[in-house]
Amino acid sequence: MIVRTWRGWTHAADAEAYESYLMSTGFPGYTATPGNKGVQFTRRDAGDRAEFFLISLWESWDAVRAFAGEDPGKAVFYPEDEAYLVDRELTVDHYEVFASA
């Protein structure tokens, strides 16, 4: 299993709107991809910003590529992300799971 993580930041005032936007774009985009084994979308408010940390689980590298494209190290963005994000990681991290409970 592969864990894929990404971070992005919004203004605190835009956090709830971005949360809703993620639920209508990213969440179905992740979960509808064959080989997706789950997602966790998290948010942490810190002063005038909100940090979003997305964690997804994939059964294989083929499943990751089915979601992310041929360069799975690049982050996937949706059309209106620019309107919300004040900072974002352009790449993602991947980890191979060797133990789980």
C-alpha positions as CSV (number, residue, x, y, z in Angstrom):
1,M,0.0,0.0,0.0
2,I,1.1,3.6,-0.8
3,V,0.4,6.6,1.3
4,R,0.3,9.9,-0.6
5,T,0.3,13.3,1.3
6,W,-0.1,16.9,0.3
7,R,-0.3,20.3,2.0
8,G,-2.0,23.6,1.1
9,W,-2.8,26.8,2.9
10,T,-5.7,29.3,2.7
11,H,-6.5,32.5,4.5
12,A,-8.4,31.5,7.7
13,A,-11.5,33.4,6.3
14,D,-11.5,31.1,3.3
15,A,-11.0,27.8,5.1
16,E,-14.7,26.7,5.3
17,A,-15.3,27.6,1.7
18,Y,-12.2,25.6,0.6
19,E,-13.2,22.7,2.8
20,S,-16.6,22.6,0.9
21,Y,-14.7,23.0,-2.4
22,L,-12.4,20.0,-1.6
23,M,-15.5,17.9,-0.7
24,S,-17.0,18.6,-4.1
25,T,-13.8,18.2,-6.2
26,G,-10.9,16.4,-4.5
27,F,-12.8,14.0,-2.3
28,P,-14.8,12.4,-5.2
29,G,-11.7,12.6,-7.4
30,Y,-9.7,10.5,-5.0
31,T,-12.4,8.1,-3.9
32,A,-13.7,7.4,-7.4
33,T,-10.3,6.3,-8.6
34,P,-9.9,2.5,-8.8
35,G,-7.3,1.4,-6.3
36,N,-8.0,4.1,-3.8
37,K,-8.2,2.6,-0.3
38,G,-9.3,5.7,1.6
39,V,-8.6,9.4,2.2
40,Q,-8.3,11.7,5.2
41,F,-8.7,15.4,4.6
42,T,-7.5,17.4,7.6
43,R,-7.4,21.0,8.6
44,R,-5.5,23.0,11.2
45,D,-6.2,26.6,11.9
46,A,-3.2,28.7,12.8
47,G,-3.7,32.5,13.2
48,D,-4.7,34.1,9.9
49,R,-4.1,30.8,7.9
50,A,-5.5,27.4,7.7
51,E,-3.4,24.4,6.7
52,F,-4.9,21.5,4.8
53,F,-3.2,18.2,5.0
54,L,-4.5,15.5,2.6
55,I,-3.7,11.8,3.1
56,S,-4.7,9.1,0.7
57,L,-4.1,5.4,0.6
58,W,-3.5,3.5,-2.7
59,E,-3.3,-0.2,-3.4
60,S,-0.4,0.2,-5.9
61,W,1.7,2.6,-7.9
62,D,-0.6,1.9,-10.9
63,A,-3.5,3.2,-8.8
64,V,-1.5,6.3,-7.8
65,R,-0.8,7.0,-11.5
66,A,-4.4,6.5,-12.4
67,F,-5.2,9.4,-10.1
68,A,-2.1,11.6,-10.5
69,G,-1.0,10.9,-14.0
70,E,2.4,9.7,-15.3
71,D,4.4,11.9,-12.9
72,P,2.9,10.8,-9.5
73,G,5.3,13.2,-7.7
74,K,3.3,16.2,-8.9
75,A,0.4,17.5,-7.0
76,V,-3.1,17.3,-8.5
77,F,-5.0,20.6,-8.6
78,Y,-8.6,21.5,-9.5
79,P,-9.7,24.6,-11.5
80,E,-10.6,26.9,-8.6
81,D,-7.7,26.0,-6.3
82,E,-6.0,29.3,-7.3
83,A,-8.9,31.3,-5.8
84,Y,-8.4,29.7,-2.3
85,L,-4.8,28.7,-1.9
86,V,-2.3,31.3,-0.6
87,D,0.5,28.7,-0.6
88,R,0.7,25.0,-1.7
89,E,3.1,22.2,-2.2
90,L,3.6,21.5,-5.9
91,T,4.8,18.1,-5.2
92,V,3.6,15.3,-2.9
93,D,5.2,12.7,-0.7
94,H,4.7,9.0,-1.0
95,Y,5.4,6.3,1.6
96,E,5.2,2.6,1.3
97,V,3.3,1.0,4.2
98,F,5.2,-1.9,5.8
99,A,2.9,-2.3,8.8
100,S,-0.6,-1.4,9.7
101,A,-3.3,-2.3,12.2
